[in-house]
Amino acid sequence: MSSESEHVRALSNSTTVTERSGSRKAFTGMHQEERRYEQKMEFDHLGPVNDPLVSRDPFLLREDAALFYDCALEGQPEEQIAALRRVVTKAMFIRGAILAQDPNGLDPQGDSDSFRPASSLLESDSSLDDVEFKALELEKKARLRDQTKPLNLILLTCCVGAIVQGWTQASMTGANLNWPCELPGSIGVRTDGTCNTQRKWIFNAINAAIYFSACTIGVWLSDILNDKFWGRRGALITAGTCTFVASVWSGYCRTWPELLIARLLLGVGYGAKASVVTIFEAEVSPGARRGRLLVSWQVFTATGIFLGASANLIFLNNWRLQIASSFIPSITFVTLAWACSESPRWLIKKERYKEAFQVLRDLRGTELQAARDLYYIYAQLRVEMSMFAGETSARQRLVNWRVYWTYSLELARSSYILRVRQLFSIVRNRRAALASAVVMASQYVQRSLQHTYPDVYTGS
């Protein structure tokens, strides 16, 4: 076993301050690594999540990747690692791990001037071939035509999901002008050609139903659909199916209670889809373009509102067609979601490494990029699980890096209730949730007024 492994074992057995100090003096490399880790934590206590390999010594990193590939870590799933070895070589996996830590860690076509020492660990495999070099260069650009077809398919699916969101909202706005007077058991009367609602509470309940079920059922159901059943892709198909069925049903309703139930079902799909689409998009997007691509959610939600309003004009005198028109993007969304691949991060979380590598290879285009992203995602999950387990010591996290069963244990313990609690117990999550709640509340208050008083917004 290498001297680095002996250093790790020696640190793990140190139990007193004196012994720990002695270990640090004896093993300078490990001491420097721990210092880098602590400095990172000093400026950002979630820094290791954002960059999980930043403090790892390059020599230890190479050995970490080799041990992972050889299924030599304590508690690794042998069957899953054996399956991974059938689709990627050990040299390629280690090269990917080094690239995950340092984007300049491999020699770009023998250019020694920009070559960093970490790549010397790989000897003859330290340089990039022409295909790998071009793929890494294209990855830095923001052009859709440079991306792979599987990646563009997922991004298109997420954009259509946002269109469904906006179209669904706009379709009810147009229908509100007529359904209270035309639906059997009507709650309104016509006066001078204008439908005046009499029982306001029914009108408001039906308009609010989609948002009520979205926030009380849909968004919370999405985690269960993701984690326990079908993953990101399956959750999107389920949510899209709910939206499609509810849209068609709304157009055939005969009473207002039936319309209310249809709107509640629509809200379940509405909320579940909104919670998954952006996560799915973030998990498959290249890091350099992730922020720009995630803006597409709001852009295409607005596009959906425009298309829904256009459908309202096309079917101006038929509220049933107006409210049911959202089935058009819904069935398109379900079809596209069915053709998509699964989220690689979700597959890695489920320890399905072979499938994750194959998906990443299709999304990125080369085996090197797939190996890089697989190891990076794995490292990020390792750090997240250790933090959630309460490992606050830099030494404890570094020593436990090669004990796989602690990671498996935390994955198994990552329950629905725990994740809900972490939404508020982790400072960064709590601040993001609060900021999002304020923005969404402001946005949907305006939309609720638009639904309740459509004549004001349409100029009627």
C-alpha positions as CSV (number, residue, x, y, z in Angstrom):
1,M,0.0,0.0,0.0
2,S,1.3,3.5,-0.8
3,S,2.6,5.9,1.8
4,E,-0.5,8.2,1.3
5,S,-2.7,5.3,2.4
6,E,-0.6,4.8,5.5
7,H,-0.9,8.5,6.3
8,V,-4.7,8.3,6.1
9,R,-4.8,5.2,8.4
10,A,-2.4,6.8,10.8
11,L,-4.6,9.9,11.0
12,S,-7.8,7.9,11.5
13,N,-6.2,6.1,14.5
14,S,-5.0,9.2,16.2
15,T,-7.1,9.9,19.3
16,T,-5.2,12.5,21.3
17,V,-4.0,16.0,20.6
18,T,-0.4,14.9,21.0
19,E,-0.8,12.1,18.6
20,R,-2.6,14.3,16.1
21,S,0.1,16.9,16.2
22,G,2.7,14.2,15.7
23,S,0.9,12.9,12.7
24,R,0.7,16.3,11.2
25,K,4.4,16.9,11.6
26,A,5.2,13.4,10.2
27,F,2.9,13.6,7.2
28,T,3.3,17.0,5.7
29,G,1.2,16.2,2.6
30,M,-1.9,15.2,4.6
31,H,-1.4,18.3,6.8
32,Q,-1.3,20.6,3.9
33,E,-4.5,19.0,2.5
34,E,-6.3,19.5,5.8
35,R,-5.2,23.1,5.9
36,R,-6.6,23.7,2.4
37,Y,-9.8,22.1,3.4
38,E,-10.1,24.2,6.6
39,Q,-9.3,27.4,4.7
40,K,-12.0,26.6,2.2
41,M,-14.4,26.1,5.1
42,E,-13.4,29.4,6.7
43,F,-14.7,31.4,3.8
44,D,-17.6,29.2,2.8
45,H,-18.9,26.4,5.1
46,L,-20.6,24.9,2.0
47,G,-17.5,25.3,-0.1
48,P,-16.7,21.6,-0.2
49,V,-20.2,21.0,-1.8
50,N,-19.5,23.5,-4.5
51,D,-16.1,22.1,-5.1
52,P,-15.7,18.7,-3.4
53,L,-12.3,17.9,-4.7
54,V,-10.6,21.3,-4.1
55,S,-8.6,20.2,-1.1
56,R,-7.7,16.6,-2.1
57,D,-4.1,16.0,-2.8
58,P,-3.6,15.1,-6.5
59,F,-1.7,11.9,-5.6
60,L,-4.3,10.9,-3.2
61,L,-7.0,11.7,-5.7
62,R,-5.5,9.3,-8.3
63,E,-5.3,6.6,-5.7
64,D,-8.9,7.4,-4.6
65,A,-10.1,6.9,-8.2
66,A,-8.1,3.7,-8.6
67,L,-9.5,2.2,-5.4
68,F,-13.1,3.1,-6.4
69,Y,-12.6,1.5,-9.8
70,D,-11.1,-1.6,-8.3
71,C,-14.0,-1.9,-5.7
72,A,-11.4,-1.6,-2.9
73,L,-13.3,0.8,-0.7
74,E,-14.9,-0.5,2.4
75,G,-18.6,-1.4,1.6
76,Q,-18.7,-0.8,-2.1
77,P,-21.4,-2.5,-4.2
78,E,-19.4,-5.1,-6.1
79,E,-22.0,-5.8,-8.7
80,Q,-22.5,-2.2,-9.6
81,I,-18.7,-1.5,-9.8
82,A,-18.2,-4.6,-11.9
83,A,-20.8,-3.3,-14.3
84,L,-19.0,0.0,-14.5
85,R,-15.7,-1.7,-15.4
86,R,-17.3,-3.2,-18.4
87,V,-18.0,0.2,-20.0
88,V,-14.9,2.2,-19.1
89,T,-11.2,1.5,-18.6
90,K,-9.3,2.2,-15.4
91,A,-7.0,4.6,-17.1
92,M,-9.9,6.6,-18.5
93,F,-11.7,6.7,-15.2
94,I,-8.6,8.0,-13.4
95,R,-8.0,10.6,-16.1
96,G,-11.6,11.7,-15.7
97,A,-11.1,12.1,-11.9
98,I,-8.0,14.3,-12.4
99,L,-9.9,16.4,-14.9
100,A,-12.8,16.7,-12.4
101,Q,-10.4,18.3,-9.8
102,D,-8.5,20.5,-12.3
103,P,-9.9,21.4,-15.7
104,N,-6.2,22.0,-16.8
105,G,-5.0,18.7,-15.2
106,L,-4.4,17.0,-18.5
107,D,-1.9,18.1,-21.1
108,P,-3.7,19.8,-24.1
109,Q,-2.2,18.0,-27.0
110,G,1.3,18.0,-25.6
111,D,1.4,21.7,-24.8
112,S,3.8,21.6,-21.8
113,D,3.5,25.3,-21.2
114,S,0.0,25.1,-19.9
115,F,0.4,21.6,-18.4
116,R,0.1,21.2,-14.7
117,P,2.1,18.7,-12.6
118,A,-0.9,16.7,-11.5
119,S,-1.1,15.0,-14.9
120,S,2.3,13.4,-14.4
121,L,0.5,10.9,-12.3
122,L,-0.8,9.3,-15.5
123,E,2.5,9.0,-17.3
124,S,1.7,8.1,-21.0
125,D,-2.1,8.8,-20.5
126,S,-1.5,12.4,-19.5
127,S,-2.4,14.1,-22.7
128,L,-5.7,14.8,-24.5
129,D,-6.3,13.3,-28.0
130,D,-7.8,15.5,-30.7
131,V,-11.4,14.4,-30.1
132,E,-11.2,15.0,-26.3
133,F,-9.5,18.4,-26.8
134,K,-12.1,19.6,-29.3
135,A,-15.0,18.3,-27.1
136,L,-13.6,20.2,-24.0
137,E,-13.2,23.4,-26.1
138,L,-16.8,23.1,-27.5
139,E,-18.1,22.6,-24.0
140,K,-16.9,26.1,-23.1
141,K,-19.1,27.7,-25.8
142,A,-22.7,28.6,-25.4
143,R,-24.0,27.4,-28.8
144,L,-26.8,24.8,-28.8
145,R,-25.5,23.4,-32.1
146,D,-22.3,22.3,-30.3
147,Q,-24.2,20.2,-27.8
148,T,-25.1,16.6,-28.2
149,K,-28.6,15.6,-29.4
150,P,-29.6,13.8,-26.1
151,L,-28.7,17.0,-24.2
152,N,-30.7,19.2,-26.5
153,L,-33.6,16.8,-26.3
154,I,-33.7,17.2,-22.5
155,L,-33.4,20.9,-22.7
156,L,-36.2,21.0,-25.2
157,T,-38.4,18.9,-22.9
158,C,-37.7,21.3,-20.0
159,C,-38.6,24.2,-22.2
160,V,-41.9,22.6,-23.2
161,G,-42.6,21.9,-19.6
162,A,-42.3,25.6,-18.9
163,I,-44.6,26.3,-21.8
164,V,-47.2,24.0,-20.2
165,Q,-46.9,26.0,-17.0
166,G,-47.6,29.3,-18.6
167,W,-50.3,28.0,-21.1
168,T,-52.2,26.4,-18.2
169,Q,-52.4,29.7,-16.3
170,A,-53.5,31.7,-19.3
171,S,-56.2,29.3,-20.5
172,M,-58.2,29.8,-17.3
173,T,-58.1,33.6,-17.7
174,G,-60.0,33.4,-21.0
175,A,-62.4,30.8,-19.8
176,N,-63.4,32.9,-16.8
177,L,-65.3,35.3,-19.0
178,N,-67.9,32.7,-19.9
179,W,-67.9,29.5,-17.9
180,P,-69.7,30.9,-14.8
181,C,-72.8,31.5,-17.0
182,E,-72.6,28.6,-19.4
183,L,-71.6,25.7,-17.1
184,P,-74.8,23.7,-16.0
185,G,-75.7,24.8,-12.5
186,S,-74.3,28.1,-13.4
187,I,-73.0,30.5,-10.8
188,G,-73.5,33.7,-12.9
189,V,-76.0,35.5,-15.1
190,R,-75.6,37.5,-18.3
191,T,-76.4,41.2,-18.3
192,D,-76.1,43.1,-21.5
193,G,-74.0,40.3,-23.0
194,T,-71.5,40.2,-20.0
195,C,-71.3,37.3,-17.6
196,N,-71.6,38.5,-14.0
197,T,-70.6,36.0,-11.3
198,Q,-73.0,35.8,-8.4
199,R,-71.4,33.2,-6.1
200,K,-67.9,34.6,-5.9
201,W,-66.6,32.0,-3.5
202,I,-67.2,29.2,-6.0
203,F,-65.6,31.2,-8.7
204,N,-62.5,32.0,-6.6
205,A,-62.2,28.4,-5.3
206,I,-62.1,27.0,-8.8
207,N,-59.5,29.6,-9.8
208,A,-57.4,29.0,-6.7
209,A,-57.7,25.2,-6.8
210,I,-54.7,24.7,-9.1
211,Y,-52.4,26.7,-6.9
212,F,-53.8,25.2,-3.7
213,S,-53.2,21.6,-4.8
214,A,-49.8,22.5,-6.3
215,C,-48.4,23.9,-3.1
216,T,-50.0,21.4,-0.7
217,I,-49.7,18.2,-2.8
218,G,-47.8,18.6,-6.0
219,V,-44.5,20.0,-4.9
220,W,-44.3,17.7,-1.9
221,L,-45.3,14.7,-4.0
222,S,-42.5,15.4,-6.4
223,D,-39.8,14.3,-4.0
224,I,-41.5,10.9,-3.4
225,L,-41.9,10.4,-7.2
226,N,-38.2,11.2,-7.7
227,D,-36.6,9.4,-4.9
228,K,-38.8,6.3,-4.2
229,F,-40.2,5.5,-7.6
230,W,-39.2,6.6,-11.1
231,G,-36.5,9.2,-10.9
232,R,-36.6,12.6,-12.7
233,R,-37.8,11.2,-16.0
234,G,-40.6,9.2,-14.5
235,A,-41.7,12.1,-12.3
236,L,-42.0,14.3,-15.3
237,I,-44.0,11.7,-17.2
238,T,-46.4,11.3,-14.2
239,A,-46.8,15.1,-13.8
240,G,-47.3,15.6,-17.5
241,T,-49.9,12.9,-17.6
242,C,-51.8,14.5,-14.7
243,T,-51.7,17.8,-16.6
244,F,-52.9,16.3,-19.8
245,V,-55.8,14.3,-18.3
246,A,-56.9,17.3,-16.2
247,S,-56.8,19.6,-19.2
248,V,-59.0,17.4,-21.3
249,W,-61.4,16.6,-18.4
250,S,-61.8,20.4,-17.7
251,G,-63.2,20.8,-21.2
252,Y,-65.9,18.1,-20.6
253,C,-67.0,19.1,-17.1
254,R,-70.8,19.3,-16.6
255,T,-70.9,20.8,-13.1
256,W,-68.8,23.2,-11.1
257,P,-67.8,20.6,-8.5
258,E,-66.5,18.4,-11.4
259,L,-64.5,21.4,-12.7
260,L,-63.1,22.0,-9.2
261,I,-61.8,18.4,-9.0
262,A,-60.3,18.6,-12.4
263,R,-58.5,21.8,-11.5
264,L,-57.2,20.2,-8.3
265,L,-55.8,17.3,-10.3
266,L,-54.2,19.8,-12.7
267,G,-52.5,21.5,-9.7
268,V,-50.9,18.2,-8.6
269,G,-49.3,17.8,-12.0
270,Y,-48.5,21.5,-12.1
271,G,-46.7,21.6,-8.8
272,A,-44.8,18.3,-9.3
273,K,-43.6,19.3,-12.8
274,A,-42.4,22.8,-11.7
275,S,-40.4,21.1,-8.9
276,V,-38.6,18.6,-11.2
277,V,-38.0,20.4,-14.5
278,T,-35.4,22.9,-13.2
279,I,-33.6,20.2,-11.2
280,F,-33.5,17.9,-14.2
281,E,-32.2,20.7,-16.4
282,A,-29.5,21.7,-13.8
283,E,-28.3,18.1,-13.4
284,V,-27.7,17.5,-17.1
285,S,-26.4,21.0,-18.1
286,P,-22.6,21.6,-18.4
287,G,-21.4,23.7,-15.5
288,A,-20.2,26.5,-17.7
289,R,-23.6,27.1,-19.2
290,R,-25.9,26.0,-16.4
291,G,-26.9,29.4,-15.2
292,R,-27.9,30.6,-18.7
293,L,-29.8,27.5,-19.5
294,L,-31.8,27.6,-16.3
295,V,-33.1,31.1,-17.3
296,S,-35.1,29.3,-19.9
297,W,-37.7,28.2,-17.3
298,Q,-39.0,31.8,-16.9
299,V,-38.5,32.7,-20.5
300,F,-40.6,29.8,-21.7
301,T,-43.2,30.2,-19.0
302,A,-43.8,33.6,-20.4
303,T,-43.9,32.1,-23.9
304,G,-46.5,29.7,-22.6
305,I,-48.6,32.5,-21.3
306,F,-48.5,34.2,-24.7
307,L,-49.5,31.0,-26.5
308,G,-52.3,30.4,-24.0
309,A,-53.6,33.9,-24.5
310,S,-53.4,33.4,-28.3
311,A,-55.5,30.2,-27.9
312,N,-58.0,32.2,-25.9
313,L,-58.4,34.5,-28.8
314,I,-58.7,31.7,-31.3
315,F,-61.4,30.0,-29.3
316,L,-62.9,33.3,-28.1
317,N,-66.5,32.2,-27.7
318,N,-65.9,28.6,-26.5
319,W,-64.6,28.4,-22.9
320,R,-64.4,24.6,-23.1
321,L,-61.8,24.7,-25.9
322,Q,-60.0,27.6,-24.2
323,I,-59.5,25.7,-20.9
324,A,-58.8,22.3,-22.6
325,S,-56.3,23.8,-25.1
326,S,-53.4,23.2,-22.7
327,F,-53.5,19.5,-23.6
328,I,-51.5,20.5,-26.7
329,P,-48.2,21.3,-24.9
330,S,-49.0,18.6,-22.3
331,I,-49.1,15.7,-24.6
332,T,-46.0,17.1,-26.4
333,F,-44.2,17.3,-23.0
334,V,-45.1,13.7,-22.1
335,T,-43.9,12.4,-25.4
336,L,-40.6,14.2,-25.2
337,A,-40.0,13.2,-21.5
338,W,-40.5,9.5,-22.6
339,A,-37.7,9.9,-25.1
340,C,-35.3,11.5,-22.6
341,S,-32.6,9.7,-20.7
342,E,-32.5,9.6,-16.9
343,S,-30.7,12.1,-14.7
344,P,-27.1,10.9,-14.2
345,R,-27.0,12.4,-10.7
346,W,-30.1,10.4,-9.7
347,L,-28.5,7.2,-11.1
348,I,-25.3,7.8,-9.2
349,K,-27.3,8.5,-6.0
350,K,-28.9,5.1,-6.6
351,E,-25.4,3.6,-7.1
352,R,-26.2,2.7,-10.8
353,Y,-22.8,3.7,-12.0
354,K,-22.8,1.9,-15.3
355,E,-26.1,3.5,-16.4
356,A,-24.9,6.9,-15.2
357,F,-21.7,6.6,-17.2
358,Q,-23.6,5.7,-20.4
359,V,-26.0,8.6,-20.0
360,L,-23.1,11.0,-19.3
361,R,-21.3,9.7,-22.4
362,D,-24.3,10.4,-24.5
363,L,-24.9,13.8,-23.0
364,R,-21.2,15.0,-23.1
365,G,-20.0,13.2,-26.2
366,T,-16.7,11.6,-25.0
367,E,-15.8,8.9,-22.4
368,L,-13.4,11.4,-20.7
369,Q,-16.1,13.9,-20.0
370,A,-18.4,11.2,-18.8
371,A,-15.7,9.8,-16.4
372,R,-15.0,13.4,-15.2
373,D,-18.6,14.2,-14.4
374,L,-19.3,10.8,-12.9
375,Y,-16.5,11.1,-10.4
376,Y,-17.3,14.8,-9.7
377,I,-21.0,14.0,-9.0
378,Y,-20.0,11.0,-6.8
379,A,-17.5,13.3,-4.9
380,Q,-20.2,15.9,-4.4
381,L,-22.7,13.4,-3.1
382,R,-20.0,12.0,-0.7
383,V,-19.4,15.5,0.8
384,E,-23.2,16.3,1.0
385,M,-23.9,13.0,2.8
386,S,-21.0,13.6,5.3
387,M,-22.2,17.1,6.0
388,F,-25.8,15.9,6.6
389,A,-24.4,13.2,8.9
390,G,-22.9,15.9,11.1
391,E,-19.2,15.4,10.2
392,T,-17.9,18.8,11.0
393,S,-14.2,17.9,11.3
394,A,-12.0,18.4,8.3
395,R,-9.9,15.4,9.4
396,Q,-12.9,13.2,9.9
397,R,-14.2,13.9,6.4
398,L,-10.8,13.4,4.7
399,V,-10.1,10.1,6.6
400,N,-13.6,8.7,5.9
401,W,-13.3,9.4,2.2
402,R,-12.2,5.8,1.6
403,V,-14.8,4.2,3.8
404,Y,-17.7,3.7,1.4
405,W,-20.1,2.1,3.7
406,T,-20.6,5.4,5.7
407,Y,-21.7,7.0,2.4
408,S,-24.1,4.1,1.7
409,L,-25.5,4.4,5.1
410,E,-26.2,8.1,4.8
411,L,-27.8,7.5,1.3
412,A,-30.1,5.0,2.9
413,R,-30.9,7.4,5.8
414,S,-31.7,10.3,3.5
415,S,-35.5,10.1,4.0
416,Y,-38.2,12.4,2.8
417,I,-38.7,13.8,6.3
418,L,-35.0,14.5,6.6
419,R,-34.8,16.3,3.4
420,V,-37.8,18.5,4.3
421,R,-36.1,19.3,7.6
422,Q,-32.9,20.2,5.8
423,L,-34.8,22.6,3.6
424,F,-35.1,24.8,6.7
425,S,-32.2,23.7,8.9
426,I,-29.4,24.3,6.4
427,V,-28.8,28.1,6.2
428,R,-28.3,28.3,2.5
429,N,-31.4,26.3,1.8
430,R,-33.5,28.4,4.2
431,R,-32.4,31.7,2.7
432,A,-33.1,30.4,-0.9
433,A,-36.5,29.1,0.2
434,L,-37.4,32.4,1.8
435,A,-36.3,34.4,-1.2
436,S,-38.2,32.1,-3.6
437,A,-41.3,32.3,-1.5
438,V,-41.3,36.1,-1.5
439,V,-40.8,36.3,-5.3
440,M,-43.4,33.6,-6.1
441,A,-46.0,35.1,-3.7
442,S,-45.6,38.5,-5.4
443,Q,-45.9,36.9,-8.8
444,Y,-49.0,34.8,-8.0
445,V,-50.9,37.5,-6.2
446,Q,-50.9,39.5,-9.4
447,R,-52.0,36.4,-11.3
448,S,-54.8,35.6,-8.9
449,L,-56.1,39.2,-9.4
450,Q,-56.0,38.6,-13.2
451,H,-58.1,35.4,-12.8
452,T,-60.6,37.0,-10.5
453,Y,-61.1,40.2,-12.5
454,P,-60.5,39.2,-16.1
455,D,-62.5,42.1,-17.4
456,V,-60.1,44.6,-15.9
457,Y,-57.1,42.9,-17.7
458,T,-59.0,42.4,-21.0
459,G,-60.5,45.9,-21.1
460,S,-64.1,44.5,-21.2
